[in-house]
Amino acid sequence: MGLTQNDKKLEDLLNEHARQGWRLDQFAENLSKVILVRDRNT
């Protein structure tokens, strides 16, 4: 199984946020919901 174009875009977006100090906290695929958190001290 490969990534769809939308999956690849989401992965790229999440990776970009991770480089800025965000981390994935929750992911609900069936609800199209992503929750990111970041330490306020970074």
C-alpha positions in Angstrom: 0.0 0.0 0.0 1.3 3.4 -0.9 0.4 6.8 0.3 -2.3 8.7 -1.5 -1.6 12.3 -2.6 -3.6 13.6 0.3 -1.8 11.3 2.8 1.5 12.6 1.4 0.4 16.2 1.8 -0.7 15.5 5.4 2.6 13.8 6.2 4.6 16.7 4.8 2.5 19.2 6.8 2.9 17.3 10.0 6.7 17.0 9.4 6.9 20.7 8.8 5.1 21.4 12.1 7.4 18.8 13.9 10.4 20.8 12.7 8.9 23.8 14.4 8.6 22.0 17.7 5.0 20.6 17.5 4.3 17.0 18.2 1.3 14.9 17.2 -0.8 14.3 20.3 -4.0 12.7 18.8 -5.0 11.6 15.4 -8.5 10.4 14.6 -8.5 9.3 11.0 -12.2 8.5 10.7 -13.0 12.0 12.0 -10.4 13.9 10.0 -9.1 15.3 13.2 -5.5 16.1 14.2 -4.4 17.6 17.5 -0.9 19.1 17.8 0.8 20.3 20.9 3.9 22.3 21.6 5.9 23.1 24.7 5.5 26.8 25.4 9.2 27.1 26.3 10.5 26.3 22.8 
